[in-house]
Each structure stands twice: as structure tokens, then as C-alpha cells.
Amino acid sequence: MENEKQNKKLKILCLHGFRNSGAILQEQVETWPQPLLQKLDLFFMDGPYPAQGKSGVDGIYEPPFYEWFQADQEYKEFYNFEECLEKVQEFMVAHGPFDGILGFSQGAMLAATIPGMQREGVALTKVPKVKFLIIASGAKFGTSKFGIPKLASASFSTPITTPSLHLIGETDIVKEEGIGLLESFVDPIVIHHSNGHTIPMLDDKSLEIFSNFIAKIQDLF
């Protein structure tokens, strides 16, 4: 039974960053070591909305680029957030069930709200509750820097018990917001890396932390 648990691949929905794409996130994640990737069954979804402005990765990666939702310039008012979650749920129904969610940047902000919204019964009610999160370059809605969509207003009202792994870059533009997000989770696991706002390659120490997290999740089944 123990071997069966360790051999079970974890099915993960992957949510890309702002004006990125599933293909870009896939290319970045696939730099991780094969012994780790072999434990994961990864599904990469494109955001439901074409990019409404220039992408920060234009010229580095090929378009098309997508967004999950939109916001005003101050990032206080949000648009299409509820519609985005409906599209995510449709994808999860069609391709799931999923064990966990991996999110980067805007996708990480979205992912971090999901356990709370499922707890409150306001979103993703047609799919099983998410068992774990992997948050890369994440940030928290509802701070002085970021407002919070109405649908997610109670997401952080109580500590989130969903197991979580957080990848935080030393030079990331949202490093402080990513650190602040940790306070909303019970016993978050953290990988600190020397890069910026990106999916990092994993050194030996980071790989050990990541692999141990995955092994603990596998033991939950």
C-alpha cells in the first residue's frame, strides 16, 4: 500500500501568469528534474481572455497570450473574475478530477483564493475540494497593494488548512506580497530561490523540499 501511494501521480491543474499562456508555463515547469515531474500529471490551461495589452514576455515567448481576469490600474476593482472561475470549473469537470493546483503570478493569486471559496461554497462547487496548492510568485488579494474580488472576499477570513508549497524569489517584484500570503496558510512549506518573477529551476535543496512535499501529499491518499 505504501508503494502504491508513492507511485500515484498527482493530477495538477496549472494556471499561468498574467498575459502568458499554458504553453509558456509548461515550458518553464518542464525544466524541473524528471524524477519530480514523473510524480506529477500536469494539465496546462489557457486563461479565458486574450491579453488586452502588451505582454511582458512578448519577444521572449511566442503569442498568443492570455489573462485570467482584468483589473483597473490600481488593482482594486476586478472584472470577469466570476466568469473566469466558471471557465476553470468547466475545465476541471472536463479533465479532472484534479488533486491540486499550481499557479504562477496572476494564476497563483487566483489559486490561493480557491480553497477559501470552496469552503464558503461560492465557487468551484461542482468539483472536489482542492487537496493542495503550489504557489509560485504569488501574492494575496485584500492588501494595501491589491484589492479583492467580491467572490473571494471571505477566502482569507479564516486560516487556510489546505497544504501549500510556496516558491518565493529573492528578487521577485512581489516577494513581500508572497511572504505576506504565507500568513494566511497553516504550516506553509517554502522554497526560497535566488531568481525573480519566474518559475525557477530547482537546485538540490529546493528539489528535496519539493519532493518531500509531494511525498506528504501522496501519503494523504
Disulfide bonds with the S-S distance in Angstrom:
none
